[in-house]
Amino acid sequence: MKTKPCIVMMIVSVGLFLGLGVSVASTGGKLRPRLSPDEVENQIAMDQKADPLYESQLLSPLRDWRDGVAEQMGLHLAADYSALFMHVSDSPGEDNASSGIARFYGYWDLVNRGGPNKGSLNWKIENRHKYSDIPPSALGFESGYAGIIEPPFSNQKARLTNLYWKQYVSEGKGVFVGGFLDTTDFIDVYLLSSPWTGFANFVFSTGSASMDLPNDATLGAAAGAMLNSSLYIQAGIADANADPRDPFEGFESVIDDSDFFRWVEIGWTPGKDKIYFDNTHITFWQIDERANGTDDGWGLNLSWQRWIDDTWLPFIRGGYTDDSGSLLERSVSAGIGCQPVPMRGVIGVGFNWGRPNDVSFKGADDQYTTEVFWRYQLTKEVAVTPSLQYIKDPALTIDEDTLWVLGCRLRVAL
């Protein structure tokens, strides 16, 4: 068995992510998330703050019951169902794909409920299933594109995404988490990264497709803190062999294989209450050779985003990787998001240049990807997101110079 740092902490599944002093709050109807938009507490808070086009009362009794349970027991429950339909022009293989995802998630405040140093159990359980011959996550490769479009929309069926304990400390200024984690809730975060509510293409998500991330439900540990009013640092370690369909094998994997994904991130923000709106950071990551034979490697990622007039979010992001099993070894993305009406919808436009990883795709040429999407909140429960992508020079086919990808994502949240 290989000897690795922090193995004792990994075995007992104790993780750290020291809070950066930012809580989920609302000022004038504008959400201030602390972690990624997909983190359980943030997802629930954002759904509750939605300002829809039409205020339906159909499910108000269910919402009232759920809010009553949360108030009386500290048990916050949520569920959603997302469906995705995609079509690719001129694909050498399948040109249509569709799938759905059912999720049950929530958090239960069990310690010091209502106080700043609360402790809670957080979870997210999913069922990912395809409607068509292939799921949307396979459509990119099927059409000759060295990349993934909407990674969550697969055919994995029942799986765990996360299950961890969260404990706030120091009057809510710090927080510890430990258990099965989704590392994208912590690392290289920016506001349009969510495949549920933001861009569809993975190049505009966590790591810009150049980071060799572990799978969800990974047994991990992390720590972070503000160094002063503007500078912060975080670091973490997680099991590189995680399998969300069999998460408890993670204990055996950590003990027997000891293959880890590690990261350190240093960032700057104008103020800790703006850390995930106005943020510049650099992330260094490293991953061991895995049990399935995937090479070890390391990389650097850079990210800049600014929140302007509570409406505009320009961003520039990029990544470099050396070896490993990432999709891209060089990646640069730039774009802008626009929120015309607070909490009603988002329009996003992004452009990416990417060089496929030579380890994964020997000799593949550079690719260029452009995406436009518009997420609109129709009712409190229902949001629809049409999207259009233009891909120039897909690296895995010599028959086509361009691909057009048309998609429509529907999300119903309860």
Buried (B, 14 or more C-beta within 10 A) or exposed (E): EEEBEBBEBBEEBBBBBBBBBBBBEEEEEBBBBBBBBBBBBBBBBBBBBBEBEEEEEEBEEEBEEBEEBBEEEBBBBBBBBBBBBBBBBBBBBBBBBBBBBBBBBBBBBBBBEEEEBBBBBBBBBBBBBBBBEBBBBBBBBBBBBBBBBBBBBBBBEEBBBBBBBBBBBEEBBBBBBBBBBBBBBBBBBBBBBBBBBBBBBBBBBBBBBBBBBBBBBBBBBBBBBBEEEBEBBBBBBBBBBBBBBEBEBBBEBBEEBBBBBBBBBBBBBBEBBBBBBBBBBBBBBBBBBBEEEBBBBBBBBBBBBBBEEEEEBBBBBBBBBBBBBBBBBBBBBBBBBBBEBBBBBBBBBBBBBBBBBEBBBEEBEBBBBBBBBBBBBBBBBBBBBBBBBBBEBBBBBEEBEEBEBEBBBBBBBB
